[in-house]
Amino acid sequence: MDPEDAHHLTLSMLRAGSRTGLASLLMPRPVEAPRTVMGLTFRNRVGLAAGLDKEGSCIDGLASLGFGFIEVGTVTPRAQPGNPRPRMFRLPRADALINRLGFNNGGVEQFVRNVQAANYKGILGLNIGKNADTPIERAADDYLFCLERVYPFASYVTINISSPNTQNLRQLQGAGELDALLSALRDKQQRLDDLHAKHVPLVLKIAPDLDEGQIEDIASTVIRHKIEGIIATNTTLSRAAVLGMPHAEEAGGLSGRPVFEASNEVIRKLYAKLGSDVPIIGVGGILSGEDAKQKLAAGAALVQLYTGLIYRGPALVRECAKALA
């Protein structure tokens, strides 16, 4: 099947399985290996990465797969269709995907309604971004708007500044731009803490395509603004590992096995700067329990899966959770 059609069919089946109770009957019990990170107690260390359920419409179905936590989104203030199809491509020889979806979603108001309708009581991360037609100099307005809407319903909120599929978005990883954005978000977070009488950690999601100076700037800025976590990493623009393969030249972010070591290197460099003061969630190329262990060895406190699920299926969740228990 077309990769995007297969994606939507899978989510529809998971929703149906959740509604009928079949999902909980068919799947083994989740691995219970609690871990406290950012003041939150995770059922186990293995989470779902954002991007698989952009609308937050399949939370209960995904929860049946045994994740220790779930992250949904990226959501933007207003609904947008994303980039034209086809926009998702499989590279099976490399256990990889290329996508240029472009934050396709129904907008934050519908997203919040979907989240409220879910029965899931575990740790839920809500991932926010900016609309494609919002000028980059006004990006903070979109993040602040989304933060205010999702805050009451999130266990943590992820600030996605690293998708390669929204024009100029990665500029927000620059030292000056990031400093201004995180300053505004931290100020809003403190006011929302008081309003809702709850503290929701902020987490920053970054790209693998960063040099040492950029990583150092990000680490310093995160510490200065007391951001509670970093997700490392998003997809890569590099094609070095897939040259000559079908679809390798398609525009978009490359995920899966080819980003594994690049992600690990970013984690190692971040951990050298941050230690255990700012927890790192390791993402990128996990296709086995041993891969998940290497993320922890590099410095991650938790891990997330996405592309590995496409190639390994739900059994990967339990395999990784047991390996990290």
Secondary structure, DSSP 8 states (H G I E B T S, - for coil): --HHHHHHHHHHHHHHHHHHTHHHHHS-------EEETTEEESSSEEE-TTSSTTS--HHHHHTTT-SEEEEEEE-SS-B--S-S--EEEEGGGTEEEE---S-BS-HHHHHHHHHH----SEEEEEE---TTS-GGGHHHHHHHHHHHHGGG-SEEEEE---TTSTTGGGGGSHHHHHHHHHHHHHHHHHHHHHHT----EEEEE-S---HHHHHHHHHHHHHTT--EEEE---B---GGGTTSTTTTSSSEEEEGGGHHHHHHHHHHHHHHHTTSS-EEEES---SHHHHHHHHHHT-SEEEESHHHHHH-THHHHHHHHHH-
